[in-house]
């Protein structure tokens, strides 16, 4: 089965977090769809879903490769596009059906302390202390590219829940974790019998070791029975 790889960034960020990996994948023959490039700040999960759908071509076989919070959108996208497989990359893992909160209660309480008087959150790189964020980037240029694309979301976005249609996980899926930040989601993926790999690194390991990340994505996609289209 042949398909294109669709790289989905967090709604808080933009395609720059995927750019080095996209270049590596294209170099090895994979066609890549880079999502999240319109630059508009979403207000609701419906806004995010519309943005992803605008970037994803209809009528073509796709492997969704979400990072971070984008993982929660895989079920909704699977029902609206020709998705043949998914590889979650240090991403939130939705339940098999029902709904999923856009932030766990404890994390929402933390975010509530950051919102301004209009209920808008600061850019993502300002959520934590400087040294913790500095370590996520390989250099200042990479950080500048990511920060230029950051979107300030309203706190209300994270108070909502995203519907999860049943049957989305009938497609083959796999999981890549960067360290233990998403350890719970990694364990859930293992419990579902998915192929799982762990790379030692921070949440933006896509910027630090793009060739390693691209190689593991390729390994897992091929293990799910998907190959790049023949030209």
C-alpha angles and dihedrals in degrees: 000000000000125000146155123250116240112200112205120195126202112277086241093061138032142237093289090085088063100036099098092045091047090054091051093048093049090048089058094049105269119134107226132202110203111206134194099048104130094087095218117138110236121224099193140020088256088062091052093048092050091050093051092046091051089056098043115082117232121229096028128103110252138188108207114219107185126183126206116327091002088078090076090065097059095093094052092045092047090060093051105039137042096267115172100173144352135218113194113209114201084321142143111268117218122219119255091260144341115054140313128213115240088225131017113246095254093049091047089055089054092049091050089064090058102049119107125230090279092054094251122136124228119249113291096252089059095058093087140034117288101252092051090055096040090061091060094067130068092213145345094268092058090048092050091053092051095044092051089061099044117125125210107225126196117252087237089069090068093048091065132083128226120228115242114206115214118251098034092118094057085095116083113267140181138189135223119191127195102212118308104313090107096030093136093053091046090053091050090052090051089049090055090054095248123150106261131191130182124207118191107240148085129291092274095050086134086077098041102047106012095160092055092047092048091049093052092046089052092048093051096043090052090047087057089057098258127130133180114267115265112244 
